[in-house]
């Protein structure tokens, strides 16, 4: 039965976005959730390659629960 399975130790997913993404190359951008600055890489279309914040673990997809725009 289901009661025989151990409880999962999970944390809620936190969504954020990079603030100040450069057009190409790499540069420092700010995490919208924790405010830390991180050197991230972007592709030629200006899309961030780094998908999460190395400081707070926020998923950088601009999700509707914690951010309003993608970038």
TORDOGU-438200 format. One record per residue: x negated, y negated, z of N, C-alpha, C in turn. Coordinates in pm, 1 decimal. Example, Ala and Ser with C-alpha at 12.3 -4.5 7.8 and 13.67 -1.06 7.14 Angstrom:
// residues 2
rec n_x = -1319.0	n_y = 569.0	n_z = 780.0	ca_x = -1230.0	ca_y = 450.0	ca_z = 780.0	c_x = -1320.0	c_y = 330.0	c_z = 780.0
rec n_x = -1285.0	n_y = 225.0	n_z = 708.0	ca_x = -1367.0	ca_y = 106.0	ca_z = 714.0	c_x = -1290.0	c_y = -3.0	c_z = 787.0
This chain:
// residues 71
rec n_x = -83.3	n_y = 118.7	n_z = 0.0	ca_x = 0.0	ca_y = 0.0	ca_z = 0.0	c_x = -87.5	c_y = -124.6	c_z = 0.0
rec n_x = -25.6	n_y = -234.3	n_z = -24.0	ca_x = -100.3	ca_y = -359.9	ca_z = -31.4	c_x = -157.9	c_y = -400.4	c_z = 103.4
rec n_x = -97.6	n_y = -359.2	n_z = 209.8	ca_x = -147.2	ca_y = -397.4	ca_z = 342.5	c_x = -281.3	c_y = -331.5	c_z = 374.7
rec n_x = -323.4	n_y = -233.0	n_z = 296.0	ca_x = -451.9	ca_y = -166.2	ca_z = 317.7	c_x = -569.3	c_y = -243.5	c_z = 257.3
rec n_x = -541.4	n_y = -342.1	n_z = 172.8	ca_x = -647.3	ca_y = -420.4	ca_z = 110.3	c_x = -693.6	c_y = -531.8	c_z = 203.7
rec n_x = -823.5	n_y = -561.7	n_z = 206.5	ca_x = -871.1	ca_y = -671.9	ca_z = 291.4	c_x = -827.1	c_y = -806.7	c_z = 234.5
rec n_x = -813.3	n_y = -904.1	n_z = 320.6	ca_x = -775.6	ca_y = -1038.4	ca_z = 277.3	c_x = -889.0	c_y = -1100.0	c_z = 196.8
rec n_x = -855.4	n_y = -1174.6	n_z = 95.3	ca_x = -956.2	ca_y = -1241.4	ca_z = 11.8	c_x = -1002.7	c_y = -1368.9	c_z = 80.6
rec n_x = -1131.8	n_y = -1394.7	n_z = 72.6	ca_x = -1188.7	ca_y = -1518.3	ca_z = 126.2	c_x = -1207.9	c_y = -1613.4	c_z = 9.3
rec n_x = -1108.8	n_y = -1697.6	n_z = -16.1	ca_x = -1111.1	ca_y = -1785.4	ca_z = -133.3	c_x = -1098.2	c_y = -1931.1	c_z = -91.4
rec n_x = -1143.1	n_y = -2017.8	n_z = -178.2	ca_x = -1130.7	ca_y = -2162.1	ca_z = -156.3	c_x = -1051.8	c_y = -2220.4	c_z = -272.9
rec n_x = -977.3	n_y = -2327.6	n_z = -249.7	ca_x = -902.5	ca_y = -2388.7	ca_z = -360.0	c_x = -997.7	c_y = -2448.4	c_z = -463.5
rec n_x = -955.5	n_y = -2446.2	n_z = -588.9	ca_x = -1035.7	ca_y = -2505.3	ca_z = -696.1	c_x = -1017.4	c_y = -2656.9	c_z = -692.0
rec n_x = -1128.6	n_y = -2729.2	n_z = -690.3	ca_x = -1125.6	ca_y = -2875.0	ca_z = -690.4	c_x = -1163.9	c_y = -2922.2	c_z = -829.7
rec n_x = -1083.0	n_y = -3010.4	n_z = -886.9	ca_x = -1106.9	ca_y = -3061.8	ca_z = -1021.4	c_x = -1159.4	c_y = -3204.3	c_z = -1013.4
rec n_x = -1246.6	n_y = -3238.7	n_z = -1105.1	ca_x = -1301.6	ca_y = -3373.3	ca_z = -1110.3	c_x = -1338.5	c_y = -3408.3	c_z = -1252.8
rec n_x = -1413.3	n_y = -3515.6	n_z = -1267.3	ca_x = -1460.5	ca_y = -3557.5	ca_z = -1399.4	c_x = -1591.2	c_y = -3632.4	c_z = -1382.3
rec n_x = -1671.5	n_y = -3634.8	n_z = -1485.9	ca_x = -1795.4	ca_y = -3711.7	ca_z = -1485.1	c_x = -1762.9	c_y = -3855.5	c_z = -1518.2
rec n_x = -1819.0	n_y = -3948.6	n_z = -1445.9	ca_x = -1799.5	ca_y = -4091.2	ca_z = -1470.2	c_x = -1927.5	c_y = -4146.5	c_z = -1532.1
rec n_x = -1915.0	n_y = -4211.6	n_z = -1646.7	ca_x = -2030.3	ca_y = -4272.2	ca_z = -1712.1	c_x = -2106.7	c_y = -4178.4	c_z = -1802.7
rec n_x = -2037.9	n_y = -4092.9	n_z = -1875.8	ca_x = -2104.2	ca_y = -3998.2	ca_z = -1965.6	c_x = -2168.0	c_y = -4072.9	c_z = -2082.4
rec n_x = -2295.7	n_y = -4047.1	n_z = -2110.2	ca_x = -2362.3	ca_y = -4110.6	ca_z = -2224.8	c_x = -2313.7	c_y = -4050.7	c_z = -2356.8
rec n_x = -2346.8	n_y = -4115.2	n_z = -2467.3	ca_x = -2301.8	ca_y = -4066.1	ca_z = -2597.7	c_x = -2376.0	c_y = -3941.7	c_z = -2641.4
rec n_x = -2503.6	n_y = -3929.7	n_z = -2613.2	ca_x = -2578.4	ca_y = -3809.3	ca_z = -2648.6	c_x = -2702.9	c_y = -3802.3	c_z = -2562.2
rec n_x = -2763.8	n_y = -3685.6	n_z = -2557.6	ca_x = -2883.5	ca_y = -3666.9	ca_z = -2476.5	c_x = -2848.2	c_y = -3629.2	c_z = -2334.4
rec n_x = -2920.3	n_y = -3685.2	n_z = -2239.3	ca_x = -2890.7	ca_y = -3658.7	ca_z = -2099.2	c_x = -2906.3	c_y = -3788.0	c_z = -2021.4
rec n_x = -2830.9	n_y = -3799.1	n_z = -1915.4	ca_x = -2833.4	ca_y = -3920.7	ca_z = -1834.9	c_x = -2767.2	c_y = -3891.0	c_z = -1701.7
rec n_x = -2776.2	n_y = -3986.0	n_z = -1609.7	ca_x = -2712.9	ca_y = -3969.7	ca_z = -1480.4	c_x = -2566.0	c_y = -4008.8	c_z = -1489.0
rec n_x = -2479.9	n_y = -3924.3	n_z = -1431.6	ca_x = -2337.4	ca_y = -3950.0	ca_z = -1424.8	c_x = -2291.9	c_y = -3924.6	c_z = -1282.7
rec n_x = -2182.1	n_y = -3986.7	n_z = -1247.2	ca_x = -2129.0	ca_y = -3975.6	ca_z = -1111.5	c_x = -2012.8	c_y = -3876.8	c_z = -1107.4
rec n_x = -2009.5	n_y = -3793.9	n_z = -1003.4	ca_x = -1898.0	ca_y = -3701.9	ca_z = -981.6	c_x = -1780.9	c_y = -3781.4	c_z = -923.8
rec n_x = -1662.8	n_y = -3764.5	n_z = -981.1	ca_x = -1545.8	ca_y = -3838.2	ca_z = -933.8	c_x = -1496.9	c_y = -3789.8	c_z = -797.8
rec n_x = -1538.7	n_y = -3671.6	n_z = -755.1	ca_x = -1493.4	ca_y = -3618.6	ca_z = -626.7	c_x = -1585.6	c_y = -3654.0	c_z = -511.4
rec n_x = -1715.8	n_y = -3628.8	n_z = -524.7	ca_x = -1807.1	ca_y = -3650.1	ca_z = -411.4	c_x = -1889.4	c_y = -3777.2	c_z = -424.9
rec n_x = -1894.5	n_y = -3836.4	n_z = -545.8	ca_x = -1967.8	ca_y = -3960.6	ca_z = -565.1	c_x = -2117.3	c_y = -3943.0	c_z = -584.5
rec n_x = -2167.0	n_y = -3820.1	n_z = -584.3	ca_x = -2309.6	ca_y = -3796.9	ca_z = -607.5	c_x = -2342.4	c_y = -3814.3	c_z = -754.5
rec n_x = -2465.9	n_y = -3857.9	n_z = -780.6	ca_x = -2513.8	ca_y = -3876.6	ca_z = -917.2	c_x = -2593.2	c_y = -3754.2	c_z = -958.5
rec n_x = -2575.5	n_y = -3711.4	n_z = -1082.2	ca_x = -2639.4	ca_y = -3590.6	ca_z = -1132.8	c_x = -2683.8	c_y = -3615.7	c_z = -1277.1
rec n_x = -2800.8	n_y = -3566.1	n_z = -1311.4	ca_x = -2847.8	ca_y = -3575.0	ca_z = -1448.6	c_x = -2784.4	c_y = -3460.5	c_z = -1526.4
rec n_x = -2694.5	n_y = -3493.2	n_z = -1619.4	ca_x = -2625.4	ca_y = -3389.7	ca_z = -1696.5	c_x = -2660.1	c_y = -3403.8	c_z = -1844.4
rec n_x = -2637.9	n_y = -3297.6	n_z = -1918.1	ca_x = -2661.8	ca_y = -3296.6	ca_z = -2061.9	c_x = -2527.8	c_y = -3297.6	c_z = -2134.0
rec n_x = -2523.2	n_y = -3367.0	n_z = -2246.8	ca_x = -2402.8	ca_y = -3372.1	ca_z = -2328.8	c_x = -2438.3	c_y = -3329.9	c_z = -2471.3
rec n_x = -2336.5	n_y = -3282.9	n_z = -2544.2	ca_x = -2361.4	ca_y = -3244.7	ca_z = -2683.4	c_x = -2346.9	c_y = -3368.0	c_z = -2773.1
rec n_x = -2361.1	n_y = -3350.2	n_z = -2902.0	ca_x = -2356.6	ca_y = -3462.5	ca_z = -2995.6	c_x = -2219.8	c_y = -3528.9	c_z = -3003.7
rec n_x = -2115.6	n_y = -3460.5	n_z = -2957.5	ca_x = -1981.3	ca_y = -3517.9	ca_z = -2955.6	c_x = -1955.0	c_y = -3596.8	c_z = -2827.5
rec n_x = -2052.5	n_y = -3600.4	n_z = -2736.9	ca_x = -2035.3	ca_y = -3672.2	ca_z = -2611.8	c_x = -1964.7	c_y = -3592.2	c_z = -2504.0
rec n_x = -1951.6	n_y = -3460.5	n_z = -2523.9	ca_x = -1885.8	ca_y = -3375.0	ca_z = -2425.7	c_x = -1989.5	c_y = -3319.5	c_z = -2329.3
rec n_x = -1959.2	n_y = -3324.8	n_z = -2200.6	ca_x = -2051.6	ca_y = -3274.5	ca_z = -2098.7	c_x = -2066.9	c_y = -3123.8	c_z = -2111.3
rec n_x = -2189.8	n_y = -3077.6	n_z = -2105.6	ca_x = -2217.3	ca_y = -2934.6	ca_z = -2109.2	c_x = -2208.7	c_y = -2876.0	c_z = -1969.3
rec n_x = -2245.4	n_y = -2954.4	n_z = -1869.5	ca_x = -2240.1	ca_y = -2908.1	ca_z = -1731.1	c_x = -2095.2	c_y = -2906.9	c_z = -1685.4
rec n_x = -2045.4	n_y = -2789.1	n_z = -1646.5	ca_x = -1903.9	ca_y = -2772.6	ca_z = -1618.0	c_x = -1865.5	c_y = -2789.0	c_z = -1471.5
rec n_x = -1963.2	n_y = -2801.9	n_z = -1382.8	ca_x = -1929.2	ca_y = -2822.4	ca_z = -1242.8	c_x = -2034.6	c_y = -2907.7	c_z = -1174.1
rec n_x = -1994.9	n_y = -2969.8	n_z = -1064.3	ca_x = -2085.5	ca_y = -3055.6	ca_z = -988.6	c_x = -2176.2	c_y = -2968.8	c_z = -902.7
rec n_x = -2308.2	n_y = -2988.9	n_z = -910.6	ca_x = -2398.6	ca_y = -2906.7	ca_z = -830.8	c_x = -2393.3	c_y = -2940.2	c_z = -682.3
rec n_x = -2331.8	n_y = -3051.9	n_z = -644.7	ca_x = -2325.7	ca_y = -3092.5	ca_z = -504.1	c_x = -2199.3	c_y = -3043.7	c_z = -434.3
rec n_x = -2082.8	n_y = -3066.8	n_z = -495.5	ca_x = -1957.4	ca_y = -3029.8	ca_z = -428.6	c_x = -1886.3	c_y = -2911.7	c_z = -493.8
rec n_x = -1931.4	n_y = -2869.7	n_z = -613.3	ca_x = -1871.6	ca_y = -2755.3	ca_z = -681.0	c_x = -1744.0	c_y = -2786.9	c_z = -757.0
rec n_x = -1706.7	n_y = -2914.6	n_z = -768.9	ca_x = -1585.0	ca_y = -2950.4	ca_z = -841.7	c_x = -1595.8	c_y = -2907.3	c_z = -987.1
rec n_x = -1487.7	n_y = -2852.1	n_z = -1038.7	ca_x = -1481.0	ca_y = -2811.7	ca_z = -1178.9	c_x = -1453.6	c_y = -2936.1	c_z = -1262.2
rec n_x = -1546.0	n_y = -2969.5	n_z = -1350.2	ca_x = -1538.1	ca_y = -3094.9	ca_z = -1425.8	c_x = -1453.1	c_y = -3081.0	c_z = -1550.9
rec n_x = -1323.6	n_y = -3059.6	n_z = -1529.8	ca_x = -1231.4	ca_y = -3050.8	ca_z = -1642.3	c_x = -1124.8	c_y = -3159.4	c_z = -1636.1
rec n_x = -1134.5	n_y = -3248.1	n_z = -1535.6	ca_x = -1035.5	ca_y = -3355.1	ca_z = -1524.4	c_x = -896.7	c_y = -3302.4	c_z = -1499.3
rec n_x = -886.0	n_y = -3189.1	n_z = -1431.7	ca_x = -756.4	ca_y = -3124.1	ca_z = -1406.4	c_x = -653.6	c_y = -3215.5	c_z = -1344.5
rec n_x = -527.9	n_y = -3185.8	n_z = -1364.2	ca_x = -419.4	ca_y = -3273.0	ca_z = -1321.4	c_x = -404.5	c_y = -3280.4	c_z = -1170.9
rec n_x = -460.0	n_y = -3184.1	n_z = -1096.9	ca_x = -438.1	ca_y = -3187.5	ca_z = -952.4	c_x = -529.2	c_y = -3287.2	c_z = -880.8
rec n_x = -647.5	n_y = -3317.8	n_z = -933.8	ca_x = -739.8	ca_y = -3405.6	ca_z = -863.6	c_x = -801.6	c_y = -3516.1	c_z = -948.9
rec n_x = -767.4	n_y = -3524.9	n_z = -1074.4	ca_x = -820.4	ca_y = -3630.0	ca_z = -1161.1	c_x = -716.7	c_y = -3660.7	c_z = -1267.0
rec n_x = -725.3	n_y = -3777.9	n_z = -1326.8	ca_x = -622.7	ca_y = -3818.3	ca_z = -1421.0	c_x = -665.4	c_y = -3813.7	c_z = -1566.2
rec n_x = -796.4	n_y = -3823.5	n_z = -1592.4	ca_x = -841.6	ca_y = -3820.7	ca_z = -1731.3	c_x = -958.8	c_y = -3724.1	c_z = -1745.5
rec n_x = -982.0	n_y = -3679.2	n_z = -1867.2	ca_x = -1092.1	ca_y = -3585.5	ca_z = -1888.4	c_x = -1226.1	c_y = -3653.0	c_z = -1862.8
rec n_x = -1255.0	n_y = -3768.9	n_z = -1921.9	ca_x = -1375.1	ca_y = -3844.2	ca_z = -1889.8	c_x = -1342.2	c_y = -3990.2	c_z = -1895.0
